[in-house]
Amino acid sequence: DPAAVVTTKVGTATFQFAGALPGETAYFILGFAGQSPQSFCLAPTNCISLSMPFYLLAALPVDAFGAAGFSVYIPEAVSVSFAMQAVVYRGAAGEASLLSNVLAPPPLTLPPGP
């Protein structure tokens, strides 16, 4: 099953996705958890589980192990509240697309660094 995870440490958040085929593209999207009345569906039963609007964070190639990921810098002592989902688009109309679990961690407050 496709799955996404986020790990954090002071100054960095790392997003990772696994479960795709090598060479596919994993799209990392950012928004808020919960479907809105204006959900974006790739097929009638295959909808992104973030409220609109959502934003494309990154589009990355999937490696030989079926994974993709990236890290971003988060300034010290900044509070961040978000939800993230990864999508691999498959099929002529998206009907066979992979959607990861939704990552909706509690608001993240990073303590000042050393």
PEMO-V88761 format. One record per residue. N is the residue number from 1. RES is the residue in three letters. PHI is phi in whole degrees, 0 to 359 (* if undefined). OMEGA is omega as a letter, one per 30 degrees, with the letter a starting at -180 (none if undefined). Layout:
n=<N:N>
res=<RES:RES>
phi=<PHI:PHI>
omega=<OMEGA:OMEGA>
//
This chain:
n=<1:2:3:4:5:6:7:8:9:10:11:12:13:14:15:16:17:18:19:20:21:22:23:24:25:26:27:28:29:30:31:32:33:34:35:36:37:38:39:40:41:42:43:44:45:46:47:48:49:50:51:52:53:54:55:56:57:58:59:60:61:62:63:64:65:66:67:68:69:70:71:72:73:74:75:76:77:78:79:80:81:82:83:84:85:86:87:88:89:90:91:92:93:94:95:96:97:98:99:100:101:102:103:104:105:106:107:108:109:110:111:112:113:114>
res=<ASP:PRO:ALA:ALA:VAL:VAL:THR:THR:LYS:VAL:GLY:THR:ALA:THR:PHE:GLN:PHE:ALA:GLY:ALA:LEU:PRO:GLY:GLU:THR:ALA:TYR:PHE:ILE:LEU:GLY:PHE:ALA:GLY:GLN:SER:PRO:GLN:SER:PHE:CYS:LEU:ALA:PRO:THR:ASN:CYS:ILE:SER:LEU:SER:MET:PRO:PHE:TYR:LEU:LEU:ALA:ALA:LEU:PRO:VAL:ASP:ALA:PHE:GLY:ALA:ALA:GLY:PHE:SER:VAL:TYR:ILE:PRO:GLU:ALA:VAL:SER:VAL:SER:PHE:ALA:MET:GLN:ALA:VAL:VAL:TYR:ARG:GLY:ALA:ALA:GLY:GLU:ALA:SER:LEU:LEU:SER:ASN:VAL:LEU:ALA:PRO:PRO:PRO:LEU:THR:LEU:PRO:PRO:GLY:PRO>
phi=<*:292:212:237:222:232:234:228:213:309:86:219:240:244:252:224:229:221:121:259:267:307:91:288:249:260:258:260:243:236:187:237:290:102:282:263:300:251:301:259:251:276:200:307:244:229:253:294:264:240:290:277:279:234:231:282:275:198:235:235:290:278:279:296:263:82:234:212:186:201:239:230:279:239:303:299:59:256:267:232:234:200:225:221:216:252:226:243:282:224:90:300:241:84:295:252:295:263:236:282:297:270:265:229:292:298:310:262:243:269:290:303:287:295>
omega=<l:a:l:l:l:l:a:l:a:l:a:l:a:l:l:l:l:l:l:l:l:l:l:l:l:l:l:a:a:l:l:a:l:a:l:l:a:a:l:a:l:l:a:a:a:a:l:a:l:l:l:g:l:a:l:l:a:l:a:l:l:a:a:l:l:a:l:l:l:l:l:l:l:a:a:l:l:l:a:l:a:l:a:l:l:a:l:a:l:l:a:a:l:a:a:a:l:l:l:l:l:l:l:a:l:l:a:l:a:l:l:l:a:none>
//
